[in-house]
Amino acid sequence: MRVDLFDFDLPPERIALRPVSPRDAARMLVVRPGAVPELTDAQVRDLPDVLAPGDALVVNDTRVFPARLDGIRRRDSSQGEGVRVEAMLHKRLGPESWLALARPGKRLAPGDMIEFTATDGRATLAARVAAKGEGGEVTLRFEETGPALDAAIAAIGHIPLPPYIAAKRADDTQDRADYQTMFAAHEGSVAAPTAGLHFTPSLIERLAARGIETHRVTLHVGAGTFLPVKADDTSDHRMHAEWGEVSPETAAALNAVKARGGRIVTVGTTATRLIESAAVDEGRLGAWRGETDIFITPGSHFRFIDGMLTNFHLPRSTLVMLVAAFIGHESQKRAYAHAIASGYRFYSYGDACLLLPQARP
């Protein structure tokens, strides 16, 4: 499909720069697709009443790490202050090596030394560019290694807020809490699975009391999530691979939910992509561990999930394409038009929509 079919105009004031408090007070648009989709305005805290006993939620328990490093490129022969560099770490290659997306990538070459510095200037971390790939990707070899490198990155790194937030304000200590879900357990993501940001312990307790289970999977969100779709047609876009895991215990539990007629509702596009990657047959899930580059667009067939809670996504993004694939392109466009007209807050810190193509029998 043409990528421009997924474009829409969003007023800048609709972009959320901070989450609401408490988290489950966020608005939630319930979308039941059809010839004319049924659109119901609600709040995330209404989930126990909207879902049914026997349904199950699937959440992503990845944890965001401070993956953005700011530094200066130094060369032995250079004069002056050097070139300012931003590096987004996204895949560890060894005890001292990381793959990173660097800006400006064109100003870097193998052999360059980059000195990364904390905001207060008190801590530094040096790395050499060991190799250079396409699209600004570089291999960085740090002077620190192992746990010492981990500690240095934690001290110097920034929470990698999405560009549409970072362009309007700097990250701060509040983001270190706000940009983590309550499920965050396994460090490895450069972006939060943002639909999970809406949950609170009290909401989980109310869901459990209603007979709605919550199960965890892990998908580490990579830096590719920030990259725009540059192709004119979806068939020409290549997804970046991301590592994930569905444990045997979780697969068995979700298969049991299916067997007794419950719905599987994924929390976020990351959990959706992982579950559909792990589906081994229609309505059957297998244990799974590895990298997935699944690209879900209109025409894709969903083999396991029955519903999805997700945020409102960027125009022309792979995420809005996934939403269109799940509920139909026309339903997606109508839902987004309603959300914009009704003042919903968009993107990572914004409101949610609950997509329910299948009613309980």
ABEGO torsion letter per residue (X at the ends): XBAAAABBBBBAAABBABBBOBAAABBBBBBBBEABBBBBBBBAAAAAAABBBGBBBBBBABBBBBABBBBBBBBAABBEAEBBBBBBBABBABAABBBBBBOBAAABBBGBBBBBBBAAGABBBBBBBABBBBGGBBBBBBABBEAAAAAAAAAABBBBBBAAAAAABBBBAAAAAAABBAABABBGBABBBAAAAABBAAAAAAAAAAGBBBBBBBBBBBAAAABBBABABAAABBBBBBBBBBBAAAAAAAAAAAAAGBBBBBBEAAAAAAAAAABABBGBBBBBBEBBABBBBBGBBBAABABBBBBBBBBGBAAAAAAAAAAEAAAAAAAAAAAAAAGBBBEAABBBBBBBABBBX
